[in-house]
Amino acid sequence: MNREDIVRMAREADIHVSENNSFADDMYISTLYRFANVVAAAENEACAKEAENMDKAVLAMLSLTSQPVAIAARIRSRRRKE
């Protein structure tokens, strides 16, 4: 994620981000950037655990091309559970 991504997502979440380029604005965006990276790392780890915890027997029955689709579906289903 870059600065523009962070600002866009903050605005999507109704977090006010100033258009000024003051030192305070830069520090605020820097803090948002660090927070977003912490959240992204936690989400990446949660997704990896979902993939690791999939039933190995079920995955073994799937073709190599179907396995990524099954894992992606499992990860996407996390969103509906929360």
NORCOR-V982541 format. One record per backbone hydrogen bond with DSSP energy under -0.5 kcal/mol. CO is the residue of the C=O (numbers start at 0). NH is the residue of the N-H. If there is no record, write none. Layout:
# NORCOR-V982541
CO;NH / CO;NH
This chain:
# NORCOR-V982541
1;5 / 2;6 / 3;7 / 4;8 / 5;9 / 6;10 / 7;11 / 8;12 / 9;14 / 10;13 / 13;15 / 21;25 / 22;26 / 23;27 / 24;28 / 25;29 / 26;30 / 27;31 / 28;32 / 29;33 / 30;34 / 31;35 / 32;36 / 33;37 / 34;38 / 35;39 / 36;40 / 37;41 / 38;42 / 39;43 / 40;44 / 41;45 / 42;46 / 43;47 / 44;48 / 45;49 / 46;50 / 47;51 / 48;52 / 50;53 / 54;58 / 55;59 / 56;60 / 57;60 / 57;61 / 58;61 / 62;65 / 62;66 / 63;67 / 64;68 / 65;69 / 66;70 / 67;71 / 68;72 / 69;73 / 70;74 / 71;75 / 72;76 / 73;77 / 74;77 / 74;78 / 75;78 / 75;79 / 76;80 / 77;81
